[in-house]
Amino acid sequence: MTLAYLTLASMLCGAMLLLRDYPVVEGCILASGAGERRSVRLLLPLLIAAGPGLLILTGDRTFADACPAILAVPFQNALALVIATAAAGIISNLISRYPAVPYAFTGAIFGLDLAENGTFAAGSALTHMSSWIAAFVLCAIFAAGFWRLYSACTGKRRIHLARLDSRLLALSTLVSFILIAAYSLNTGSIAAFFAVTGSAEVRLAALIIPLSYLALFFILRRRTYTSCSGIADNELEINSESVLSVLCAITATLVIFSTRLPSFAGMSATPLSACSLYLAALTGLGIARKSALTDETTLYKHLAAAILSPVLGVLFAYSLASILGGDMVSTLIVAGIILLAALVSLYLRIQKGRDLQRQIMRSREQQIYSNQKSLSALEVRSEMNEKELLEKLELKRKELVDFAVGISSQKEFMDDIYARLGKMRAMPDGPDKDAATDEILHSLRERMYFASEVNDFYARSEVLHKDFNMRLREAFPGLTENERKLANLLRQGLSTKHIASLMNITPKSVEINRYRLRSKLGLDHGENLTKFIKSI
């Protein structure tokens, strides 16, 4: 039975770590590019299982000596420890997407110690808490330091980009192996704790833990890889130098706090949350680069979860141990805690659903408003286009009618001249014939002025260019009617010859009028009159 319970306990703890904590480590490795190498992919599962196996075989007590030894009854305490860790991890996961599972496990150990001995090891607990805080700060400093060191080394040397990428990939691969090994040793202390604090039977049974970790790795591989890819693709969209700095910072921190080195500073070796180290590294790197790489809300939520996890671990483990010991008062306490946690979880879930529904509704309302606005703009534009087309159609129709009327008028005039010439031809030479000839010549000269056609041209030009004529009057109110006509003809690009014909003056007079217009418009000698008029 001891083997079965111990295996169950280790697998539950391992599942929590592989689903919630480990994806951060592999996500960083994938972001660096080292995760694409076959050697890394093959050695990942072996290194994950090697840490617990090595610690159990060597009987390493680095972590166990910093915690109370309370697994005298493997079944009850192991079961309470695992359930308390899982419950605390689930609740902290509701607060932040980066839960602190190792902190919940450590807190659960102190909760079991309180249930077993009736005293709380406050000094040892404070040592662990100071180690967690120091690890967070140290990881941030490491990330900033590694990035500055790398920038200083590469800034003074000109290296080809392809060669630089090759070196970065090689270095990232090396650091990835060290990181996985350090993480496996650090979290393996959780599995080793079951073995080194129990009886000889427990130590023998604990040898199954590495195999259970290896089996879990392949069982949960697909789900874990999805989380790893999400971190690599969505959260670590930064350059290779920065990702390498994050890898080095997390690795160095894990190595330090997996040994007895912190004891020289009054702290202790302790399991660390990879999520905490990841956020710490991003925070330090953001400070060094002077650009935030993680938002403050995510950081604050994780800090709240990191503080709450060990507290919940203590409460759950103490209550569960008391229940297994037959203490009904503690049973009611734990039932109240579980009920409260369930209500909080339900409230957060409902609130999250409502917030999501509100966001969807706001998005739909915004989309409807945007569509209505676009539709209104299209309707207005359609009405304007329709009005403009109708105006153009009416203008073309009027032009066609005027053209027909002009043809008819010209035909009537030619018929009249033809008839009058026929009569004049039959007249004898004398004063009457000369008078008739003078009358026909006078009619032709009047007709050559095209007075009605020119007036019609100016009228239509006034309609087509009404905006220009209005702006011209507002800008230069002192212009005469002929000067405005000249400006209008120049704007249309007509030559001096055509302008002279339309205004019934000589080309020389057109040039004189252009000079006078330039003076009234205030143009210098080098400025182009036509270009200036078109800019009005």
NURORO-471557 format. One record per residue (C-alpha): residue number from 0; residue in three letters; chain; y, x, z. Coordinates in steps of 0.001 Angstrom, whole numbers, plus 524288, in hexadecimal, padded with zeros to 5 digits. Layout:
% residues N
R  nr rest kette     y     x     z
R NUM  Ala     A     Y     X     Z
...
END
This chain:
% residues 536
R  nr rest kette     y     x     z
R   0  Met     A 80000 80000 80000
R   1  Thr     A 8093B 80B3E 80305
R   2  Leu     A 807FF 81043 7F516
R   3  Ala     A 80AA0 802CD 7EF4A
R   4  Tyr     A 816A0 8002D 7F7B5
R   5  Leu     A 81C0F 80DBF 7F5B3
R   6  Thr     A 81A29 80CE9 7E6FB
R   7  Leu     A 820B2 7FF82 7E6C3
R   8  Ala     A 82C0E 8047E 7EEC5
R   9  Ser     A 82E17 8107B 7E648
R  10  Met     A 82D4B 808A8 7D9B5
R  11  Leu     A 8374F 7FECA 7DE71
R  12  Cys     A 840AD 8099D 7E24F
R  13  Gly     A 83E05 8109C 7D579
R  14  Ala     A 84080 8042C 7CDB9
R  15  Met     A 84DC1 80260 7D453
R  16  Leu     A 85177 81056 7D142
R  17  Leu     A 84CBC 81025 7C318
R  18  Leu     A 85372 80346 7C012
R  19  Arg     A 8606D 80550 7C718
R  20  Asp     A 862B5 813A7 7CA21
R  21  Tyr     A 85B70 81C02 7C02E
R  22  Pro     A 861CD 81605 7B3D3
R  23  Val     A 86E89 81CF2 7B756
R  24  Val     A 867C3 82A34 7B6D9
R  25  Glu     A 860E8 827F9 7A9E8
R  26  Gly     A 86D03 8213E 7A467
R  27  Cys     A 874CF 82DBD 7A676
R  28  Ile     A 869FD 835A3 7A00F
R  29  Leu     A 869D0 82C9C 79438
R  30  Ala     A 878A0 82D51 79317
R  31  Ser     A 877FB 83C2D 792A5
R  32  Gly     A 86E70 83BD5 7873A
R  33  Ala     A 863A5 842D6 78EBC
R  34  Gly     A 85C08 8361D 79017
R  35  Glu     A 858F6 8368F 78191
R  36  Arg     A 85101 84307 78319
R  37  Arg     A 8424B 84157 7837D
R  38  Ser     A 84092 84B23 78E83
R  39  Val     A 849C6 84361 7972B
R  40  Arg     A 8432D 8365B 79410
R  41  Leu     A 835A7 83BE7 796EB
R  42  Leu     A 8393B 8428E 7A3B5
R  43  Leu     A 84159 8377A 7A97D
R  44  Pro     A 835F2 82F8D 7AF2C
R  45  Leu     A 82EF5 83BDA 7B3EF
R  46  Leu     A 83B14 840C2 7BB00
R  47  Ile     A 83D5B 8334F 7C118
R  48  Ala     A 82FB6 8337C 7C70A
R  49  Ala     A 82FC8 841FF 7CA39
R  50  Gly     A 83A32 84111 7D4CB
R  51  Pro     A 8331D 837B5 7DE12
R  52  Gly     A 82612 83E82 7DB82
R  53  Leu     A 82B93 84C01 7DE9B
R  54  Leu     A 83242 8477B 7EB16
R  55  Ile     A 8260E 84067 7EFCF
R  56  Leu     A 81CEC 84BC6 7ECEE
R  57  Thr     A 825D9 855AE 7F390
R  58  Gly     A 8288C 84CA3 7FF0D
R  59  Asp     A 83732 84E9D 7FD80
R  60  Arg     A 83E9C 848CF 80918
R  61  Thr     A 84C7E 84B8A 8048F
R  62  Phe     A 84FF2 83D23 80412
R  63  Ala     A 84671 8388C 80E87
R  64  Asp     A 84C1A 841AC 818DC
R  65  Ala     A 8596A 83B64 816FE
R  66  Cys     A 853CC 82DBF 81986
R  67  Pro     A 84C2F 8277C 824AD
R  68  Ala     A 83D43 8282A 8232D
R  69  Ile     A 839A5 819D2 82495
R  70  Leu     A 82DD2 817BE 81BC9
R  71  Ala     A 823E5 817D2 826C0
R  72  Val     A 81E83 80AEB 8219C
R  73  Pro     A 81E33 80CE3 812B1
R  74  Phe     A 81BA8 7FEC9 80EE3
R  75  Gln     A 82654 7F7F8 816B8
R  76  Asn     A 830D3 80244 81578
R  77  Ala     A 82E45 8058D 80722
R  78  Leu     A 82EA6 7F721 80384
R  79  Ala     A 83B32 7F4B5 80B3E
R  80  Leu     A 8415D 80108 805A0
R  81  Val     A 83EB1 7FD3D 7F78B
R  82  Ile     A 8429F 7EEF4 7F8EF
R  83  Ala     A 84F22 7F29D 80010
R  84  Thr     A 8528B 7FCB7 7F59D
R  85  Ala     A 84FF6 7F315 7EA9F
R  86  Ala     A 857DC 7E82E 7F109
R  87  Ala     A 86362 7F114 7F3FD
R  88  Gly     A 862EA 7F69F 7E633
R  89  Ile     A 862B9 7E918 7DFEF
R  90  Ile     A 86E54 7E452 7E7E1
R  91  Ser     A 8763F 7F09C 7E542
R  92  Asn     A 8730E 7EEE0 7D6D9
R  93  Leu     A 879D9 7E1AC 7D755
R  94  Ile     A 8865D 7E880 7DB70
R  95  Ser     A 8859F 7F3E5 7D1F4
R  96  Arg     A 87D89 7F6DF 7C5F7
R  97  Tyr     A 87B91 8045A 7CC1D
R  98  Pro     A 873B0 801D1 7D8A0
R  99  Ala     A 87114 80C6F 7E2BE
R 100  Val     A 86255 80B0C 7E4C2
R 101  Pro     A 86001 8183D 7EBBF
R 102  Tyr     A 86A82 814C4 7F5B2
R 103  Ala     A 863B4 807CE 7F865
R 104  Phe     A 856C9 80EED 7FA8B
R 105  Thr     A 85CF8 81888 80416
R 106  Gly     A 86369 80D5A 80B6E
R 107  Ala     A 85667 80636 80C1B
R 108  Ile     A 8504F 81215 812CA
R 109  Phe     A 85A88 81176 81D8E
R 110  Gly     A 8585D 802C0 81EBB
R 111  Leu     A 849DF 804EA 820E8
R 112  Asp     A 84CD6 80F72 82AE3
R 113  Leu     A 8557A 805CE 83221
R 114  Ala     A 84A7E 7FBAB 83226
R 115  Glu     A 8403E 805AD 83686
R 116  Asn     A 847BF 80D13 84108
R 117  Gly     A 852B9 803C9 844AF
R 118  Thr     A 85D28 80E20 8421D
R 119  Phe     A 86551 8110A 83624
R 120  Ala     A 8665B 81F3E 831C4
R 121  Ala     A 87506 81E98 82FA0
R 122  Gly     A 876DE 82D4C 82E96
R 123  Ser     A 86CA5 82ECB 823FD
R 124  Ala     A 871FF 822EC 81CC4
R 125  Leu     A 87FC2 828A8 81CDE
R 126  Thr     A 87A43 83565 81794
R 127  His     A 87462 82E33 80C06
R 128  Met     A 880E9 8269F 809AB
R 129  Ser     A 88902 8330D 809CA
R 130  Ser     A 87F54 83901 80029
R 131  Trp     A 880FC 82D6E 7F6E1
R 132  Ile     A 88FD1 82E6F 7F784
R 133  Ala     A 88F7A 83D2C 7F5BC
R 134  Ala     A 8862F 83BCD 7EA26
R 135  Phe     A 88F6D 83222 7E390
R 136  Val     A 89B48 83ADD 7E567
R 137  Leu     A 893DC 8473C 7E1CE
R 138  Cys     A 88E8B 84127 7D541
R 139  Ala     A 89C55 83D2C 7D121
R 140  Ile     A 8A137 84B03 7D3C0
R 141  Phe     A 895B7 850D9 7CC48
R 142  Ala     A 89852 84829 7C063
R 143  Ala     A 8A6BB 84BD8 7BFFD
R 144  Gly     A 8A38D 85A33 7C247
R 145  Phe     A 89903 85B0E 7B7CD
R 146  Trp     A 8A1EB 85485 7ADE4
R 147  Arg     A 8AD57 85D9A 7B0E4
R 148  Leu     A 8A458 86976 7B09A
R 149  Tyr     A 89EBE 86584 7A37B
R 150  Ser     A 8AC55 862DB 79DE0
R 151  Ala     A 8B129 8700D 7A29E
R 152  Cys     A 8A580 87750 79CAE
R 153  Thr     A 8A5C8 8709F 78F68
R 154  Gly     A 8B49D 86FC6 78E65
R 155  Lys     A 8B632 87E74 78D53
R 156  Arg     A 8AB78 8803D 78337
R 157  Arg     A 8AAD7 87A8E 775A4
R 158  Ile     A 89D1C 87574 77367
R 159  His     A 89863 86E23 76773
R 160  Leu     A 8963E 85FAC 76A4B
R 161  Ala     A 88801 85FB2 765CA
R 162  Arg     A 884E1 86B87 76E3C
R 163  Leu     A 88BF0 8657B 779C1
R 164  Asp     A 8842D 858D1 7787A
R 165  Ser     A 87784 86089 777B4
R 166  Arg     A 87ACB 867F8 78428
R 167  Leu     A 87EDE 85B8F 78B21
R 168  Leu     A 87210 854FB 7877D
R 169  Ala     A 86A0C 86096 78C22
R 170  Leu     A 8717A 86126 798F9
R 171  Ser     A 8707D 85268 79ACA
R 172  Thr     A 861BD 85328 798A9
R 173  Leu     A 86053 85DB6 7A315
R 174  Val     A 868CC 8563F 7ACB3
R 175  Ser     A 8611C 849C3 7A9C7
R 176  Phe     A 85456 85015 7AE16
R 177  Ile     A 85AB0 854EA 7BAA1
R 178  Leu     A 860E8 84795 7BCED
R 179  Ile     A 85418 8401E 7BBB3
R 180  Ala     A 84D39 849D7 7C486
R 181  Ala     A 8581C 84919 7CEB6
R 182  Tyr     A 85864 83A3B 7CE22
R 183  Ser     A 84999 83997 7CF50
R 184  Leu     A 849C0 8426F 7DB4E
R 185  Asn     A 85512 83B0A 7E181
R 186  Thr     A 84F64 82D6B 7DFB2
R 187  Gly     A 84193 832B8 7E1DB
R 188  Ser     A 84581 834F6 7EFF8
R 189  Ile     A 84499 8262C 7F17A
R 190  Ala     A 83638 82656 7ED76
R 191  Ala     A 83386 832B0 7F52D
R 192  Phe     A 83925 82C41 8014F
R 193  Phe     A 82D52 8232E 801EA
R 194  Ala     A 8240B 82EBB 801D4
R 195  Val     A 82A6C 838CB 80AAD
R 196  Thr     A 82DAA 82F37 815A2
R 197  Gly     A 82029 828C8 81642
R 198  Ser     A 81257 82C60 819F4
R 199  Ala     A 808CB 834BD 8123D
R 200  Glu     A 80392 82851 80BFF
R 201  Val     A 81127 8249C 807AD
R 202  Arg     A 813AB 83232 8020F
R 203  Leu     A 80722 8316B 7FA4C
R 204  Ala     A 80A57 823CB 7F56B
R 205  Ala     A 81816 82822 7F18E
R 206  Leu     A 8128F 83099 7E6B0
R 207  Ile     A 81185 8241E 7DEA7
R 208  Ile     A 8206A 822B8 7DEBF
R 209  Pro     A 82338 82C2D 7D35E
R 210  Leu     A 81938 8252A 7CAFB
R 211  Ser     A 81F52 81815 7CE51
R 212  Tyr     A 82CB9 81D73 7CA7F
R 213  Leu     A 8272D 82228 7BD86
R 214  Ala     A 820F7 814DF 7BAD8
R 215  Leu     A 82DB0 80DF6 7BE3A
R 216  Phe     A 8353A 816B3 7B4F6
R 217  Phe     A 82D2A 81210 7A95B
R 218  Ile     A 82C62 803DB 7ADE3
R 219  Leu     A 83B2B 802A3 7AF7E
R 220  Arg     A 83E80 80C12 7A48B
R 221  Arg     A 843BB 80220 79AC3
R 222  Arg     A 84C61 7FB1F 7A488
R 223  Thr     A 85141 807E5 7AA44
R 224  Tyr     A 8543F 80D9A 79CED
R 225  Thr     A 85CB7 801D4 799A3
R 226  Ser     A 86533 8048B 7A58F
R 227  Cys     A 86598 81321 7A24D
R 228  Ser     A 86A04 81056 7945B
R 229  Gly     A 87484 8070E 79957
R 230  Ile     A 87A40 811B1 7A1EA
R 231  Ala     A 87973 81BDF 7970D
R 232  Asp     A 87F21 81346 78C49
R 233  Asn     A 88912 80AF3 79381
R 234  Glu     A 88D84 8123B 79FAA
R 235  Leu     A 88CBD 82094 79BE1
R 236  Glu     A 89467 8200F 78F1D
R 237  Ile     A 89A9F 82D3C 79216
R 238  Asn     A 89921 83A91 78BEC
R 239  Ser     A 88D79 8438B 78DFB
R 240  Glu     A 89516 84CBC 796DC
R 241  Ser     A 89814 841B4 7A05B
R 242  Val     A 88A15 83C9D 7A05D
R 243  Leu     A 88525 84A5C 7A31A
R 244  Ser     A 88EAF 84B3F 7AE91
R 245  Val     A 88930 83E79 7B40E
R 246  Leu     A 87B3C 84396 7B29A
R 247  Cys     A 87E66 85070 7B957
R 248  Ala     A 885BF 849C8 7C479
R 249  Ile     A 87AB9 84024 7C78B
R 250  Thr     A 87082 84AE7 7C680
R 251  Ala     A 877AD 85448 7CFA8
R 252  Thr     A 879EB 849AA 7D9D0
R 253  Leu     A 86BAE 84541 7D9A3
R 254  Val     A 866D7 85344 7DAFE
R 255  Ile     A 86F99 855C6 7E6D0
R 256  Phe     A 86C05 8495C 7EE31
R 257  Ser     A 85D72 84AC4 7EB8C
R 258  Thr     A 85D0C 8573A 7F3B6
R 259  Arg     A 860FA 85B23 8018B
R 260  Leu     A 86DF1 860EE 7FCDE
R 261  Pro     A 8763C 8555D 801D7
R 262  Ser     A 87135 857E4 80FB0
R 263  Phe     A 879FA 863DF 81062
R 264  Ala     A 885A8 85AB0 80F1D
R 265  Gly     A 880AF 850F5 8193D
R 266  Met     A 87AA2 847DF 80F23
R 267  Ser     A 86CAF 845AF 80AA7
R 268  Ala     A 86414 844A7 7FEAF
R 269  Thr     A 863DC 8368D 7FA5E
R 270  Pro     A 85FB7 82E18 7EEBA
R 271  Leu     A 86B9D 82BDB 7E641
R 272  Ser     A 86F04 820A9 7DD4F
R 273  Ala     A 87014 8255B 7CF3E
R 274  Cys     A 87953 819E8 7CCF3
R 275  Ser     A 882AF 81F2C 7D746
R 276  Leu     A 88234 82CD7 7D196
R 277  Tyr     A 8844B 8278F 7C3DB
R 278  Leu     A 89093 82015 7C7C5
R 279  Ala     A 89548 82BB5 7CFC0
R 280  Ala     A 893AB 834CA 7C40C
R 281  Leu     A 89B23 82B58 7BB39
R 282  Thr     A 8A5EE 82A46 7C567
R 283  Gly     A 8A769 8390C 7C6AA
R 284  Leu     A 8A6BB 83AEF 7B803
R 285  Gly     A 8B10D 83070 7B603
R 286  Ile     A 8BA22 83741 7BF9E
R 287  Ala     A 8B832 84447 7B8B1
R 288  Arg     A 8BA6D 83E62 7AB3B
R 289  Lys     A 8C587 835A9 7B02F
R 290  Ser     A 8BF2A 829C4 7AA09
R 291  Ala     A 8B718 81FC4 7B17D
R 292  Leu     A 8A8CD 81F54 7AD3F
R 293  Thr     A 8A4ED 81441 7B661
R 294  Asp     A 8ACC9 808AF 7BAFB
R 295  Glu     A 8B0B8 80756 7C933
R 296  Thr     A 8A9E6 7FA2B 7CACF
R 297  Thr     A 89C94 7FFF6 7C77E
R 298  Leu     A 89EDC 80B4B 7D0CE
R 299  Tyr     A 8A336 8027E 7DC0F
R 300  Lys     A 897BA 7F946 7DA07
R 301  His     A 88E2F 80497 7DA81
R 302  Leu     A 89464 80A34 7E6C8
R 303  Ala     A 89320 7FCC4 7ED2A
R 304  Ala     A 884C7 7FC17 7E900
R 305  Ala     A 88262 80A08 7EDD1
R 306  Ile     A 887DE 80688 7FB36
R 307  Leu     A 880BB 7F994 7FBFA
R 308  Ser     A 87360 7FEC5 7F786
R 309  Pro     A 86FEE 806E9 8039F
R 310  Val     A 87580 7FC79 80CAA
R 311  Leu     A 86CF1 7F20F 80669
R 312  Gly     A 8618B 7FB8D 80698
R 313  Val     A 862FD 7FD06 8155A
R 314  Leu     A 863FF 7EE62 817A7
R 315  Phe     A 858B5 7EA96 80EC5
R 316  Ala     A 84F83 7F54C 8138C
R 317  Tyr     A 85249 7F27A 821F2
R 318  Ser     A 85039 7E3DC 8201F
R 319  Leu     A 843DF 7E56E 817FB
R 320  Ala     A 83DDD 7EEF6 821A9
R 321  Ser     A 840D9 7E57A 82CB0
R 322  Ile     A 83AB8 7DA4C 82519
R 323  Leu     A 82E63 7E22D 82293
R 324  Gly     A 82E28 7E540 8311F
R 325  Gly     A 82EB8 7D6C9 8349F
R 326  Asp     A 83CEB 7D5F8 83923
R 327  Met     A 84154 7C812 835C2
R 328  Val     A 84F86 7CAC1 83920
R 329  Ser     A 84FEC 7D560 82EFD
R 330  Thr     A 848D8 7CC28 825C8
R 331  Leu     A 85428 7C2AC 826E5
R 332  Ile     A 85DCB 7CDD2 82511
R 333  Val     A 8575E 7D2A0 818B4
R 334  Ala     A 855EF 7C4BB 813C2
R 335  Gly     A 86480 7C2EC 815DC
R 336  Ile     A 86773 7CFBE 80EE9
R 337  Ile     A 85EA6 7CC23 8038D
R 338  Leu     A 864A9 7BE8E 802CD
R 339  Leu     A 87251 7C44E 8034A
R 340  Ala     A 86EDB 7CE46 7F8ED
R 341  Ala     A 868D4 7C397 7F08E
R 342  Leu     A 874F2 7BB1A 7F1F6
R 343  Val     A 87DE8 7C686 7EEBF
R 344  Ser     A 87559 7C9E8 7E320
R 345  Leu     A 87567 7BBCE 7DE8B
R 346  Tyr     A 8841E 7BAC3 7E04F
R 347  Leu     A 88687 7C74F 7D8C5
R 348  Arg     A 87D6D 7C2F0 7CDFC
R 349  Ile     A 883D0 7B58A 7CD0A
R 350  Gln     A 8915E 7BB9E 7CD8A
R 351  Lys     A 88D9A 7C53A 7C2FD
R 352  Gly     A 88864 7BA13 7BAAC
R 353  Arg     A 894E4 7B266 7BC98
R 354  Asp     A 89D46 7BE0F 7B93A
R 355  Leu     A 89537 7C038 7AD07
R 356  Gln     A 89669 7B1DA 7A979
R 357  Arg     A 8A52B 7B26E 7AB8A
R 358  Gln     A 8A603 7BE66 7A2E4
R 359  Ile     A 89E23 7B77E 79861
R 360  Met     A 8A6C5 7AB62 79965
R 361  Arg     A 8B333 7B38F 798D2
R 362  Ser     A 8ADC6 7BAE2 78D36
R 363  Arg     A 8AA7A 7AE25 78658
R 364  Glu     A 8B7D4 7A858 7897D
R 365  Gln     A 8BE63 7B4A0 7848B
R 366  Gln     A 8B635 7B401 7783E
R 367  Ile     A 8B980 7A593 77631
R 368  Tyr     A 8C7F6 7A861 7786E
R 369  Ser     A 8C75D 7B3D9 76F13
R 370  Asn     A 8C079 7AB8A 764D7
R 371  Gln     A 8CA65 7A08E 7667A
R 372  Lys     A 8D586 7AA36 7655F
R 373  Ser     A 8CF9D 7B026 75923
R 374  Leu     A 8CD56 7A28B 75388
R 375  Ser     A 8DB71 79E9B 75645
R 376  Ala     A 8E04F 7AB19 74FF3
R 377  Leu     A 8D7BD 7A858 7441C
R 378  Glu     A 8DCCF 79A66 7434F
R 379  Val     A 8EAFA 79EFD 743FE
R 380  Arg     A 8E848 7A97D 739F8
R 381  Ser     A 8E14E 79F9F 73153
R 382  Glu     A 8ECCB 79631 7323A
R 383  Met     A 8F664 7A11A 72F07
R 384  Asn     A 8EE1B 7A587 7238C
R 385  Glu     A 8ECD0 7978E 71EDF
R 386  Lys     A 8FB84 7957E 71FF2
R 387  Glu     A 8FE17 7A237 718EC
R 388  Leu     A 8F47B 79EC7 70E2F
R 389  Leu     A 8FAA2 79156 70C98
R 390  Glu     A 9081C 79781 70BA8
R 391  Lys     A 90352 7A128 70172
R 392  Leu     A 8FC7E 7963D 6FA1D
R 393  Glu     A 908C8 78E03 6FA4D
R 394  Leu     A 910BC 799A0 6F595
R 395  Lys     A 90737 79C30 6EA77
R 396  Arg     A 90758 78DCF 6E6D9
R 397  Lys     A 9161D 78DD7 6E6BC
R 398  Glu     A 9162C 79A32 6DE85
R 399  Leu     A 90CFE 793B4 6D4E5
R 400  Val     A 91569 78785 6D442
R 401  Asp     A 921B3 78F9F 6D2AC
R 402  Phe     A 91B29 79787 6C802
R 403  Ala     A 9178B 78B06 6C0C6
R 404  Val     A 92544 785B4 6C28E
R 405  Gly     A 92ACD 7929F 6BDB0
R 406  Ile     A 9225B 79225 6B184
R 407  Ser     A 926A9 7842F 6AEEA
R 408  Ser     A 934EC 787AA 6B10A
R 409  Gln     A 933F0 79374 6A812
R 410  Lys     A 92D54 78B2D 69D9C
R 411  Glu     A 937E6 780CE 69E75
R 412  Phe     A 94277 78B4A 69D6C
R 413  Met     A 93BDB 791B5 691AE
R 414  Asp     A 93A12 78469 68AFF
R 415  Asp     A 9486D 78177 68D25
R 416  Ile     A 94CA7 78EB8 68795
R 417  Tyr     A 94358 78D05 67C17
R 418  Ala     A 948E7 77F9D 678E5
R 419  Arg     A 956EC 78442 67A25
R 420  Leu     A 95424 7900A 67154
R 421  Gly     A 94E3E 786F7 6672A
R 422  Lys     A 95A6F 77E7D 6670F
R 423  Met     A 96351 78A79 666C8
R 424  Arg     A 95BC2 78FD8 65B0B
R 425  Ala     A 95EB6 78389 65359
R 426  Met     A 96D3A 7842F 65671
R 427  Pro     A 97697 78A5A 64C98
R 428  Asp     A 97DA9 796B9 6500D
R 429  Gly     A 98A18 79436 6574E
R 430  Pro     A 98FE0 791F9 664C0
R 431  Asp     A 985C2 787AC 66890
R 432  Lys     A 97A50 790EB 665E8
R 433  Asp     A 98104 79BF4 66D7D
R 434  Ala     A 9834E 792C9 67900
R 435  Ala     A 97503 78E91 678E5
R 436  Thr     A 970C9 79CEE 67878
R 437  Asp     A 97983 7A05F 68411
R 438  Glu     A 973FE 794D9 68BB4
R 439  Ile     A 965E0 7995F 68965
R 440  Leu     A 96949 7A770 68D3D
R 441  His     A 96FD5 7A299 699C8
R 442  Ser     A 963A3 79AB1 69D52
R 443  Leu     A 95AEB 7A686 69AFD
R 444  Arg     A 9637A 7AF69 6A35D
R 445  Glu     A 9633E 7A5C9 6AEAB
R 446  Arg     A 954A4 7A4FC 6AD45
R 447  Met     A 95367 7B3DD 6AD9D
R 448  Tyr     A 958C6 7B417 6BB9E
R 449  Phe     A 94CAE 7AC9F 6C0B0
R 450  Ala     A 95526 7A79C 6CBCE
R 451  Ser     A 94BBC 79D1B 6D065
R 452  Glu     A 93FE8 7A63C 6CFC4
R 453  Val     A 946F9 7B0FA 6D734
R 454  Asn     A 94B5C 7A750 6E1A3
R 455  Asp     A 93D78 7A259 6E2BE
R 456  Phe     A 93899 7B06F 6E412
R 457  Tyr     A 94208 7B2FD 6EF4F
R 458  Ala     A 93E2E 7A630 6F5DE
R 459  Arg     A 92FB9 7A997 6F571
R 460  Ser     A 93251 7B76F 6F9DF
R 461  Glu     A 939C0 7B1F5 70578
R 462  Val     A 92DED 7A9B9 7094A
R 463  Leu     A 923E4 7B485 70787
R 464  His     A 92BDE 7BEA1 70EED
R 465  Lys     A 93262 7B5ED 718EC
R 466  Asp     A 92E90 7BEEF 7244A
R 467  Phe     A 934CA 7CA9B 71D78
R 468  Asn     A 94114 7C321 719F9
R 469  Met     A 94244 7BE44 72808
R 470  Arg     A 940C0 7CBFE 72DAA
R 471  Leu     A 94A70 7D142 7239F
R 472  Arg     A 954B3 7C73B 72775
R 473  Glu     A 9529F 7CA0F 7360F
R 474  Ala     A 9532B 7D8E6 7345F
R 475  Phe     A 95E5A 7D952 72A72
R 476  Pro     A 9666C 7CCCC 72B2F
R 477  Gly     A 9718B 7D2E9 72331
R 478  Leu     A 96A0F 7D313 71647
R 479  Thr     A 96EA6 7CA56 70B2F
R 480  Glu     A 965B7 7C0F2 703E1
R 481  Asn     A 964BF 7CA25 6F81A
R 482  Glu     A 9619E 7D5A1 70109
R 483  Arg     A 956AA 7CDDB 7076F
R 484  Lys     A 95178 7CA57 6F9DD
R 485  Leu     A 951CC 7D8B5 6F607
R 486  Ala     A 94A6C 7DC6A 70292
R 487  Asn     A 94054 7D1FC 6FFB3
R 488  Leu     A 93E42 7D6DF 6F1CB
R 489  Leu     A 93D32 7E501 6F66D
R 490  Arg     A 93319 7E115 700AE
R 491  Gln     A 92AD9 7DB3D 6F5BD
R 492  Gly     A 92B0E 7E84B 6EE89
R 493  Leu     A 9328D 7E404 6E27E
R 494  Ser     A 938CD 7EE69 6D9E9
R 495  Thr     A 9477F 7EFCD 6D75F
R 496  Lys     A 945D8 7EA26 6C9AF
R 497  His     A 93EF6 7DDE2 6CEA1
R 498  Ile     A 9489B 7DC30 6D9D2
R 499  Ala     A 953F8 7DD16 6D02C
R 500  Ser     A 94DAC 7D29C 6C7AB
R 501  Leu     A 94B31 7C96B 6D330
R 502  Met     A 958C6 7CB38 6D8F3
R 503  Asn     A 95F03 7CA82 6CB4E
R 504  Ile     A 96630 7D774 6CD06
R 505  Thr     A 9654B 7E4EF 6C6EE
R 506  Pro     A 95C54 7EFB2 6CC40
R 507  Lys     A 96867 7F771 6CFF1
R 508  Ser     A 96D19 7EC1A 6D84D
R 509  Val     A 95FB7 7EBE0 6DEE7
R 510  Glu     A 96141 7FA22 6E2D8
R 511  Ile     A 96EF2 7F754 6E839
R 512  Asn     A 9699E 7EBD3 6F007
R 513  Arg     A 95E7B 7F45C 6F546
R 514  Tyr     A 96875 7FE4A 6FA0D
R 515  Arg     A 97063 7F3BD 700E8
R 516  Leu     A 963F8 7EE28 70719
R 517  Arg     A 96029 7FBAA 70C3D
R 518  Ser     A 96D7B 7FCE7 7129D
R 519  Lys     A 96C77 7EFB8 71947
R 520  Leu     A 95EAF 7F2B6 71E0C
R 521  Gly     A 96390 7FF9E 723C5
R 522  Leu     A 95A18 80855 71C6C
R 523  Asp     A 95BF2 816F7 71B28
R 524  His     A 95BDF 81DD6 70E18
R 525  Gly     A 94DA8 8224C 70F06
R 526  Glu     A 947DF 81535 71344
R 527  Asn     A 94095 80CB9 70983
R 528  Leu     A 946EB 7FF47 70801
R 529  Thr     A 93AD0 7F823 7032D
R 530  Lys     A 93220 7FDF9 70DED
R 531  Phe     A 93BFF 7FA31 71858
R 532  Ile     A 93CE2 7EC2A 71351
R 533  Lys     A 92DFB 7EAE5 7135C
R 534  Ser     A 92DB5 7EF67 7219B
R 535  Ile     A 9368F 7E44D 7261F
END
